[in-house]
């Protein structure tokens, strides 16, 4: 009878360790879920040309805003810059350059051709495993999900 009692305790402990290991693996897989974050670049310069250097991991761009630091800016230019949709980096550059050409801001256009369009903030969908790398960029992070 004692043999069955010892066997029962042993099987019970094995079952508990299996359940515990399964829940630990579940926690590891949930750490790879994607989160929506907004990154504000007040202390660092991020442009359309260096964004892949600053974010060297997979992400999905969901929106953003360009910085408005031109040599000349008025309400009409501000309104058009606010309407630029940042879902595609190449399209953002084209739209920004069209605005600069329309208002004959060739010095700013030359700067954009060299360094890219400066970004004020972007919203990205990124795996939660890269959140520590985001903190090292030098940007302000706001979690949206």
Secondary structure, DSSP 8 states (H G I E B T S, - for coil): -HHHHHHHHHHHHHHHHHHHHHHHHHHHHHTT-EEEEEEE-SSS--BTTTHHHH--S-EEEEEEEE----SS--HHHHHHHHT--TT-HHHHHHHHHHHHHHTT-HHHHHHHHHH--BEEEEEEEEEGGGHHHHHTTT-EEEE--
